[in-house]
Amino acid sequence: MSRVLVVDDEENIRLVLRTLLKKHGYEVVVASSAEEALETLEDAPPDFVITDVRMAGMSGIELVGALKERGSEAVTIVMSAYGSVDLALEAMKGGAYDYVSKPFKQDEVLLALRKAEERESLRRENARLRKAMREQQSLGRMIGKSERMQKVFRTIEKVAGYSTTVLIQGESGTGKELVARALHDLGGDPKRPFVAVNCGAIPEQLLESELFGHKRGAFTDAHSDKRGLFAEASGGTLFLDELGELPPALQVKLLRVLQEGTIRPLGSTKDVEVEVRVVGATVRDLTEEVREGRFREDLFYRLNVLQIDVPPLRSRPEDIPLLLEHFLERNNARLGTAIRGVDAKAKKILLDYDWPGNVRELENVVERAMVLAEGETLGPEDLPERLRDPQDPARIILESDDLSIKKMQRFMERTLIARALEQTEGNRTAASKLLEISHRALLYKIKDYGLK
């Protein structure tokens, strides 16, 4: 049973509300002033507070502030008489959840309370989920006990409840879309729309129509109106993957959406309001892209309000055993296999491997090994040749299932830098000469690839 504290200096209002709320199953405590209300907090902390805005002594607005200062978790609804709506809005800015106009209808009070109860129930459920995820060393579908992943989890939890734009940076296969999904799920009702689009996978001439929609006749083959992805995601989250691939013309239009909250479908003369949280992701270093003139600086700063860097798998090998256990359990259930574990030799190979394809590559390797394995435990013979002989980068590239030129280019570059540092015994100046790149560029790449 929810406890409601009613605060009003008019006795008849207190009586009406007490009778109404008790009739509908609430436990009711009343107070004739804000000061009296504060005195009741310790003895009977309420779940909800309904308070008048104008009262003798401390006002309802001041009560809202006092409740917040004392750390009360009660959800506050303010009541305002005709002509004092501005005061109610001021109270909401100070932390009140909703307001009801006086004289009020009984149904309006009950509706406001039920909305507040739903909101509080959702908040508590999200808090429970966050706690459970922390205890399980996971967040959403991400897994990791390493400090770098725990830092990502903490950042997600901090920013999930805000509608501000987030930029996720990380190599291919690190799980950037999983970060975006966790931000969405923990940010409110997960039933809200979550729409993902890979900006690099759609031809430039079609991308604008996909994002913003079009009107019938806007171009050849536009036989009917089409809602764009911004409209589809309205009220929820739009995840723009490979954001660095956006052509300059669309960068300008995306900036306009972020600044004004409106879109204009192709062929239309009217703007349409959209309320969308934009989460972008890229494998590119957008700072470098801005410096080279390939990405708009104003759009970069608009997107980069909050940044989350997802670490590569090679920088958090302590997470590999957790991931192995997860993939084994999931694939056994999905594929009908009965693999019990990974033997010590195979586990060492997996821990020593560089994982240029990150978690996605590990997932693919485990699934392949489970399908081909003849025993109940995965051994070295079940793993791809490129893992058993990691000293040959050419073999890794030729035998890899991943055909991404960008990814393999990064892998080869990292391998060459590591070899140059090994040959020069860590002398970075000498290594930069062997690699034929500047000393400054080498320092940047050493940091980027997590080399020591």
VENVENHU-V404382 format. One record per run of one state. SS is the DSSP state (hx for helix, st for strand, lp for the rest). FROM is the first residue (numbers start at 0). TO is the last residue. If there is no record, write none. Layout:
# VENVENHU-V404382
ss=SS from=FROM to=TO
ss=SS from=FROM to=TO
This chain:
# VENVENHU-V404382
ss=lp from=0 to=1
ss=st from=2 to=6
ss=lp from=7 to=9
ss=hx from=10 to=22
ss=lp from=23 to=25
ss=st from=26 to=30
ss=lp from=31 to=32
ss=hx from=33 to=39
ss=lp from=40 to=46
ss=st from=47 to=51
ss=lp from=52 to=58
ss=hx from=59 to=68
ss=lp from=69 to=73
ss=st from=74 to=80
ss=lp from=81 to=83
ss=hx from=84 to=92
ss=lp from=93 to=96
ss=st from=97 to=101
ss=lp from=102 to=104
ss=hx from=105 to=134
ss=lp from=135 to=136
ss=st from=137 to=138
ss=lp from=139 to=140
ss=st from=141 to=142
ss=lp from=143 to=145
ss=hx from=146 to=158
ss=lp from=159 to=164
ss=st from=165 to=168
ss=lp from=169 to=174
ss=hx from=175 to=185
ss=lp from=186 to=192
ss=st from=193 to=197
ss=lp from=198 to=202
ss=hx from=203 to=211
ss=lp from=212 to=212
ss=st from=213 to=213
ss=lp from=214 to=224
ss=st from=225 to=225
ss=lp from=226 to=227
ss=hx from=228 to=231
ss=lp from=232 to=235
ss=st from=236 to=240
ss=lp from=241 to=241
ss=hx from=242 to=244
ss=lp from=245 to=246
ss=hx from=247 to=259
ss=lp from=260 to=260
ss=st from=261 to=262
ss=lp from=263 to=264
ss=st from=265 to=265
ss=lp from=266 to=270
ss=st from=271 to=272
ss=lp from=273 to=275
ss=st from=276 to=281
ss=lp from=282 to=284
ss=hx from=285 to=290
ss=lp from=291 to=295
ss=hx from=296 to=302
ss=lp from=303 to=304
ss=st from=305 to=308
ss=lp from=309 to=311
ss=hx from=312 to=314
ss=lp from=315 to=315
ss=hx from=316 to=334
ss=lp from=335 to=339
ss=st from=340 to=341
ss=lp from=342 to=342
ss=hx from=343 to=351
ss=lp from=352 to=356
ss=hx from=357 to=371
ss=lp from=372 to=375
ss=st from=376 to=377
ss=lp from=378 to=378
ss=hx from=379 to=381
ss=lp from=382 to=383
ss=hx from=384 to=387
ss=lp from=388 to=391
ss=hx from=392 to=398
ss=lp from=399 to=403
ss=hx from=404 to=422
ss=lp from=423 to=426
ss=hx from=427 to=434
ss=lp from=435 to=437
ss=hx from=438 to=448
ss=lp from=449 to=451
